[in-house]
Amino acid sequence: MLQRRRFAQWGASGLLAPALGAFPKAQAADAYPTQPIKVIVSSAAGGLVDGIARTIGERITKPLGQPVIIDPKPGANGAIAASFVAKAPADGHTLLFAVNSFVLAPLLMAKPGYDVFKDFAPVSLSNYGLLVFAVGEGVPAKSMREFVAMAKAQPGKLSFGSAGQGSSGHLYGEKLMRDEGLQMTHVPYKGGAPLMIDILGGQVQGGFVTMGEALPHAKSGRAKLLGVFGTRRMPLAPQIPTFTEQGFKGYEHGGFWGFFAPTGTPQPAIDKLAVAVRAAVAQPDLQERMIGLGLEPSGEGPGELMAAVRRENLLWSRLIKDMNLRLE
């Protein structure tokens, strides 16, 4: 009888309200996701970024208990996809899979349609995309230092290509020129594949491209890879020295690839997603596939992804401002 009176008193005084009120939230967290998850990809369908997003999406479907639908929305250096997700409901059912252009677009565009730090919550860093500097077989340089010396000896006469205006390859080319005091002409292309064709043909002397785009041509002897990003040589191509080994700074990390949710997404949903992605990326066959494509697997959670975002923002904000680089 005494226990019943105390229970009634606690209920009347509101002492039980926090405990009782917590149950719906806990149940909601346990129930997530309650519908298919749509992943908006910032790159075109059929490309490497889209392929990795689809592979991870397939592998997180079972642990999450809902289908994962990949929806590419390319364009505007990734801004179209990012602005779409920024306006989506913050319930964990719409995510963004983006590469480091996610950070670059707001630095290069007057109206990107989103704010990197205000509109998004980091979920999981799937991998890094490592770039290499490739030259054609007709270029005499055998290392990045030799290429820099060659460019210094011919101010304004050499050119470098990129996968597009404002792309990572473009900005790293600008960084190389600024850091080493070079004068080269930038030639933008619509992707890495046509750029590699012109590197092989000698229309441009070199460029920053993905390992996957360049390595087959290096194996055939038609291209030379003078340096690779990262702090250690890649198992895929251990003969290629890193930029760090050759005395260059700022090439220690490749561009991040990762999942983001709209700001306000419940933390339990973010945690559940991060655990699922980490487990997927940890699978040996996916690790092997990523490495074979010139990617560096990660699977780290929100903290590491946010650190990568801040690192990219710090690296490029000053250079873009100093060079007055803008995209319309």
C-alpha positions in Angstrom: 0.0 0.0 0.0 2.8 2.3 0.9 4.6 1.6 -2.4 1.4 2.5 -4.3 1.1 5.8 -2.5 4.7 6.7 -3.2 4.2 5.8 -6.9 1.1 8.1 -7.0 3.0 10.9 -5.2 6.0 10.7 -7.6 3.6 10.7 -10.6 1.7 13.7 -9.2 4.9 15.7 -8.5 6.3 15.1 -12.0 9.3 13.0 -10.8 8.3 10.1 -13.2 7.8 12.4 -16.2 11.5 12.4 -17.4 11.7 8.6 -17.2 8.4 8.0 -18.8 9.0 10.6 -21.5 12.3 9.0 -22.4 10.6 5.8 -23.7 9.2 7.2 -26.9 12.5 8.7 -27.9 14.3 5.4 -27.1 11.8 3.5 -29.1 12.1 5.9 -32.0 15.9 5.5 -32.0 15.6 1.7 -31.9 13.1 1.9 -34.8 15.3 4.0 -37.1 15.3 3.7 -40.1 11.6 3.5 -40.7 11.7 3.9 -44.5 14.2 3.5 -47.4 17.3 5.7 -47.0 18.2 7.9 -50.0 21.8 8.7 -50.6 22.4 11.7 -52.8 25.7 11.4 -54.6 27.6 14.5 -55.8 29.1 12.8 -58.8 27.7 11.4 -62.0 26.2 7.9 -62.3 28.7 5.2 -63.4 31.8 6.9 -62.1 34.1 5.8 -59.3 32.4 7.9 -56.6 29.0 6.6 -57.6 30.3 3.0 -57.6 31.8 3.2 -54.1 28.5 4.8 -52.8 26.5 1.9 -54.4 28.8 -0.7 -53.0 28.6 0.6 -49.4 24.9 1.2 -49.8 24.4 -2.5 -50.7 26.3 -3.6 -47.6 24.6 -1.4 -45.1 21.1 -2.4 -46.3 20.9 -5.5 -44.2 22.2 -4.1 -40.8 19.9 -1.1 -41.2 16.9 -3.2 -42.3 15.9 -0.8 -45.1 16.8 -0.4 -48.8 19.5 2.2 -49.5 18.7 4.1 -52.7 21.6 5.8 -54.6 20.5 9.0 -56.4 23.3 10.9 -58.3 22.8 14.7 -58.6 26.0 15.9 -60.3 26.9 19.4 -61.3 28.2 22.7 -60.0 31.2 21.1 -58.4 29.0 19.0 -56.1 26.8 22.0 -55.0 23.6 20.7 -56.5 23.7 17.5 -54.5 24.8 19.3 -51.3 22.1 22.0 -51.5 19.4 19.4 -52.0 20.4 17.5 -48.9 20.8 20.7 -46.9 17.0 21.3 -47.4 16.0 17.7 -46.7 14.2 16.6 -43.5 16.7 15.9 -40.7 15.5 12.4 -39.9 18.3 10.3 -41.2 16.5 9.1 -44.3 18.3 11.5 -46.7 22.1 11.5 -46.8 24.8 13.1 -48.9 27.8 11.1 -50.2 30.3 13.7 -51.2 34.0 14.2 -51.9 36.2 17.1 -51.0 34.6 19.4 -53.6 31.9 19.6 -51.0 34.2 22.0 -49.1 35.6 23.6 -52.3 32.4 24.8 -53.9 31.4 27.3 -51.1 35.0 28.8 -51.3 34.7 29.1 -55.1 31.1 30.1 -55.6 29.2 33.2 -54.6 25.9 31.3 -54.0 26.6 27.5 -53.5 23.2 27.0 -51.8 24.6 25.5 -48.5 27.0 26.1 -45.6 29.4 23.3 -44.9 29.5 23.9 -41.2 25.9 25.0 -40.5 23.8 22.7 -42.7 25.4 19.3 -42.2 26.3 16.8 -39.6 29.2 14.4 -40.4 28.4 10.7 -40.4 31.2 8.6 -41.7 34.5 8.9 -43.6 34.5 6.0 -46.0 37.9 6.6 -47.7 40.4 9.0 -49.1 40.9 9.4 -52.8 44.7 9.6 -53.5 45.9 11.6 -56.4 49.1 11.2 -58.4 50.9 13.5 -60.7 51.1 12.0 -64.2 53.2 13.0 -67.2 53.5 11.5 -70.7 56.4 9.3 -71.7 57.8 12.2 -73.7 58.4 14.3 -70.6 62.0 13.8 -69.5 61.3 14.4 -65.7 61.6 11.2 -63.6 60.5 12.8 -60.3 58.4 15.8 -59.1 61.6 17.7 -58.3 62.8 17.2 -61.8 59.5 18.3 -63.2 59.6 21.5 -61.0 63.1 22.2 -62.2 62.0 21.8 -65.8 59.0 24.1 -65.3 61.2 26.8 -63.6 63.6 26.7 -66.6 60.7 27.4 -69.0 58.4 30.0 -67.4 55.0 30.0 -68.9 55.8 27.3 -71.5 54.5 24.2 -69.7 50.8 23.4 -69.0 49.0 21.2 -66.6 45.5 19.8 -66.9 42.7 19.1 -64.5 39.4 17.3 -64.4 37.7 20.7 -64.4 37.8 24.3 -63.2 37.7 24.3 -59.4 38.5 20.6 -59.2 41.0 19.2 -56.7 43.5 18.7 -59.6 43.1 22.4 -60.6 43.7 23.6 -57.0 46.6 21.4 -56.4 48.2 22.7 -59.6 47.7 26.2 -58.4 49.2 25.3 -55.0 52.2 23.7 -56.7 52.8 26.9 -58.8 52.4 29.1 -55.8 54.7 27.0 -53.5 57.4 26.5 -56.0 57.2 29.8 -57.9 56.2 28.3 -61.2 54.4 29.7 -64.2 52.3 27.2 -66.0 49.0 27.3 -68.0 46.0 25.5 -66.6 43.9 23.5 -69.1 40.5 22.3 -67.7 38.9 19.1 -69.0 35.5 17.5 -68.5 36.8 14.7 -66.3 40.0 12.8 -65.7 39.6 10.4 -68.6 39.9 13.0 -71.4 42.7 14.7 -69.4 44.7 11.4 -69.4 44.3 11.1 -73.2 45.9 14.5 -73.7 48.7 13.8 -71.2 49.5 10.7 -73.2 49.4 12.6 -76.4 51.6 15.4 -75.1 48.9 18.2 -75.5 49.6 19.0 -71.8 52.7 18.1 -69.9 51.0 16.7 -66.8 48.3 16.8 -64.2 46.9 15.6 -60.9 44.7 12.5 -61.6 43.4 9.5 -59.7 45.5 6.4 -59.4 42.8 4.4 -61.1 42.9 6.7 -64.1 46.7 6.8 -64.4 48.1 3.4 -63.3 47.1 1.3 -66.4 48.9 3.8 -68.6 51.9 3.7 -66.3 52.0 -0.1 -66.5 52.0 0.1 -70.3 54.8 2.6 -70.3 52.9 5.4 -71.9 52.8 7.5 -68.7 55.0 8.2 -65.7 53.7 8.8 -62.2 56.0 11.2 -60.4 54.5 11.4 -57.0 51.5 10.2 -55.0 49.6 11.7 -52.1 49.7 10.2 -48.6 52.2 9.6 -45.8 53.4 6.2 -47.1 53.7 4.6 -50.5 50.7 2.8 -51.9 50.7 -1.0 -51.8 49.2 -0.9 -55.3 52.2 0.9 -56.7 55.1 0.9 -54.2 57.5 2.2 -56.8 55.9 5.7 -56.8 57.4 8.0 -54.2 55.1 10.2 -52.1 55.2 14.0 -52.4 56.3 14.0 -48.7 59.3 11.9 -49.5 60.3 14.4 -52.1 60.1 17.4 -49.8 56.6 18.8 -50.7 54.2 19.9 -48.0 50.4 19.8 -48.0 50.0 16.5 -49.9 49.8 14.2 -46.9 46.1 13.5 -47.3 44.0 12.7 -50.3 40.5 14.2 -50.7 38.0 12.7 -48.3 34.9 10.8 -49.4 32.1 10.5 -46.9 28.5 10.5 -45.7 26.8 13.6 -44.3 23.3 14.2 -42.9 21.3 17.4 -42.6 22.0 19.3 -39.3 19.5 18.3 -36.6 19.5 14.6 -37.5 19.1 12.7 -34.2 22.4 11.5 -32.9 21.2 7.9 -32.4 20.5 7.8 -36.2 24.0 9.1 -37.0 25.6 6.6 -34.6 23.7 3.7 -36.2 24.7 4.8 -39.7 28.3 5.3 -38.7 28.5 1.8 -37.2 27.0 0.3 -40.4 29.4 2.1 -42.7 32.4 1.2 -40.6 31.5 -2.5 -40.6 31.0 -2.3 -44.4 34.3 -0.7 -45.1 36.1 -3.1 -42.8 35.1 -6.1 -45.0 38.3 -7.5 -46.5 37.0 -7.7 -50.1 35.9 -4.1 -50.1 39.2 -3.0 -48.6 41.0 -4.9 -51.4 38.7 -3.3 -54.0 39.3 0.2 -52.7 43.1 -0.2 -52.7 43.0 -1.7 -56.2 41.2 1.5 -57.3 43.8 3.7 -55.7 41.7 4.6 -52.7 42.7 4.5 -49.0 39.9 2.9 -46.9 38.9 4.5 -43.7 35.5 3.8 -42.1 36.1 6.3 -39.3 33.1 8.1 -37.8 31.9 11.7 -37.5 35.0 13.1 -35.6 37.5 12.1 -38.2 35.2 13.2 -41.1 34.8 16.6 -39.5 38.6 16.8 -39.0 39.0 16.1 -42.7 36.5 18.9 -43.6 38.3 21.4 -41.4 41.6 20.4 -42.9 40.4 20.9 -46.4 38.8 24.3 -45.6 42.0 25.5 -43.9 44.2 24.3 -46.8 42.2 26.0 -49.6 40.5 29.0 -48.2 43.6 31.2 -48.2 44.9 30.0 -51.5 41.6 30.6 -53.2 41.4 34.0 -51.7 45.0 34.9 -52.6 44.6 33.6 -56.2 41.1 35.3 -56.6 39.7 32.0 -58.0 36.0 32.0 -58.6 33.4 29.8 -60.3 30.3 31.2 -61.8 
